[in-house]
């Protein structure tokens, strides 16, 4: 319940904990949306929540390794240099965690989608296309 959260700025562990408790108590799927401006720490916040949920559900660290093992590939195809950030995500990510009836994580999936398809063919002044194109030429 969002009304029981403290009035201070949200902490990633508290948000993950509230969703986990609601899932157990209500027996229903929960969603956490992590949003913010470029460089605001969305990726790190999502990682912290995954770490917390893995810990409270007593799941092996191997899950994180498998899920984030594709990061170099997804970043190469989905990140680019912008005026504000040298490694700015130009993609959205949807991570789904699958829990069993005892609230243990049984699996996960990661889906990505490009937000700026035009960046493949044209970039603004001082910006670059996706990293993968420069990595292939290096």
SULTAWO-V608431 format. One line per field, one symbol per residue. psi: psi as a letter, one per 30 degrees, with the letter a starting at -180 (. if undefined). A space follows every 50 residues. Layout:
psi=???
This chain:
psi=kfffklflkkkeeeeeeeeeeeeeefglklkkkjlllkgfgeeeeeeeee eeeeefghkkfeeeeeeffgeeeeeeffllklefkfhkkgllkjkkkkkl fggkkflllkklkkfifffefkllkgllakeeeeeef.
